[in-house]
Amino acid sequence: MAASKAEERTGVVVESLPNIMFKVALDTGGLVSGAGESDRPLLAYLSGKMRLHRIRVLVGDKVLLELEPYGGKARIIKRL
């Protein structure tokens, strides 16, 4: 079964939550917020490689996210 390419976006960590969860505000990148973008923070979790190598993510860090195609949560795959 072929895996589809997930959409990747950048964002800034707004809040740290328990169980390695974070609230992340997406960078708009010049997009109009009325075009399907929401102003509320997105719930995100750390990817397995970031947990394995103990990469710390703090409030205010810029991160690269992989968005799920159905909405909901996002996965933090890289700290920029």
Backbone hydrogen bonds, N-H to C=O, Kabsch-Sander energy under -0.5 kcal/mol:
donor,donor_aa,acceptor,acceptor_aa,energy
7,E,67,L,-0.5
9,R,65,L,-2.0
11,G,63,V,-2.1
12,V,25,A,-2.5
13,V,61,D,-2.4
14,V,23,K,-3.3
15,E,23,K,-1.6
17,L,21,M,-3.0
21,M,17,L,-0.9
22,F,44,A,-2.9
23,K,15,E,-2.6
24,V,22,F,-0.5
24,V,42,L,-3.0
25,A,12,V,-2.7
26,L,24,V,-0.6
27,D,10,T,-2.6
31,L,28,T,-1.1
35,A,32,V,-1.8
36,G,34,G,-1.2
42,L,24,V,-3.4
44,A,22,F,-3.1
45,Y,74,A,-2.0
46,L,20,I,-1.1
47,S,76,I,-1.8
51,R,47,S,-1.7
52,L,48,G,-2.6
53,H,49,K,-2.2
54,R,51,R,-1.0
55,I,50,M,-2.4
56,R,54,R,-0.5
60,G,13,V,-2.2
61,D,58,L,-1.9
63,V,11,G,-2.7
64,L,78,K,-3.1
65,L,9,R,-3.8
65,L,63,V,-0.5
66,E,75,R,-2.5
67,L,7,E,-2.9
67,L,65,L,-0.6
68,E,73,K,-1.1
71,G,68,E,-1.4
73,K,71,G,-0.6
74,A,43,L,-1.6
75,R,66,E,-2.2
76,I,45,Y,-3.3
77,I,64,L,-2.4
77,I,75,R,-0.7
78,K,64,L,-1.2
80,L,62,K,-2.7
80,L,78,K,-0.6
